[in-house]
Amino acid sequence: MAGRRRTEFGLSADCDAFLSALFLLSSRLMMATYLVTGGAGFIGSHLVEELVRRGERVRVVDNLSTGKRQNIAHLTSVEFVEGDLADPHVAQRAVAGIEYRIRSRRTARTSTRR
C-alpha cells in the first residue's frame, strides 16, 4: 500500500495506537510495589492486609518501637525491613524499587481529665 505511513517496526501507523493502549493496559496489570512505613503497627498492618488482598506487592519498614512483627507474620508475601528510616542504610534498602509509599505511623494519645 503506497503512501501508507509505517512505523519503525514496519507496522501500519494505526497499529501504533493499539500498541500504546496495549502497553498502558499491561503496565497497569503489573502489580505495584508499596512501602508501608510503620506497617507492623495496628493501623499499618490493616493497610498491609488490604494491599495484599488486592494483589499488590508490599514492603514494610518498621522499627518495632510500638508495632509488633506478629501483626503481619501471617502475610508471607510481605517483605519486612526492620529498622529506623533515620538510618540511611535502612532507608535506602526500604525505598529501592518502590512506586508508592504509605506512611501509617501515628502516635495514639489519650487524654484523661481528673
N, C-alpha and C positions, 0 to 999 in steps of 0.2 A: 504494500500500500504506500504509494509515493506520497510524500507530503505529510504523512502521519508522524507526529512527534514521538520520539523514542527516548527512554531513559538510558542512563549509562549501562544498565544491565540488559538492554535490548528489549525491554518491555514497552508496551504501548503506554502513553502518558496517563491514560485513565487508570492504569494499574497502580500508579503512584498513590492515589487517594486510598485505594484498597489496602495497599501495603502499610501506609501510615496508620490507618484505622486498626489494622491487624496488630501492629506494633503497640499502639496505645492500649488495646484490649489485653494483649498478652502481658504487658508490663503491669497492669492492674491485677491480673490474675496471680502474679507472683506475690508471695507473702512479704509484707513489710517487716522490718525489724524495729522493735520498740525497746527503748530503755526506760525502765521504771525505777526512778530513784526512791529509796525508802520502800521498796516493793515487798519487804518481809514484814512490814507493819500491818495493822488492821485494815486500813483503807487501801494501801498499796497492794496487799495480797488479793483483795477483791478485784482491783483493776487488772492485775495479772491474770487471775482466773478467767475474767471476761475476754481478755485479749486472746488467751489460749483457746477458749471456747470458739472464738471467731476464726481460728486457724492462723493466727499471726505468730511470728517468731518473737520471743520475748527474752530480754536480758534484764536481770535485776541487779542493782548495786545497792548494798545496804551495809552499814557498819554495825548493825545489830545492837545499837545502844538502847533502842526501845522495841525494835522488831524482833521476830523470832523466826529462825530458819524453818521451824516446823510448820509455819503458816503456809509455806509454798512447797514443802517437801514432797507432797503428792503430785506436783506438776513436774513430771520427769523431763519434759521437753524444754523447760526453762533453764537458761544459763544463769548461774548465780556468781556474782563477783562480790566477795566480802571485802569491805574496806571503806575508807573515807574519801570522798571526792576531793578533799583538800590535798590529798596526796597525789602529785602529778602522775605517778605510775599507775595508780588505781584509776584515775580519771581518763588517762589515755587508753587503757585497756577497756574501760567501760564504754567509751563512745566510738570505738573502732567499728565501722560498718553500720552505724545506727542511722535510720532515716527519721525516726520520730522519738521525742523524749517526753516523758510524762513525769512531772515532779509531784510525788504524792506525800512528801514529808510534811506533816502537820503536827504541831505540838498541841496535844489536848490539854486544856487547862480548865479547872473547875474553880469556882469561887463559892465560898461559904460565908454566909452572914452569921455573925454572933450577936 
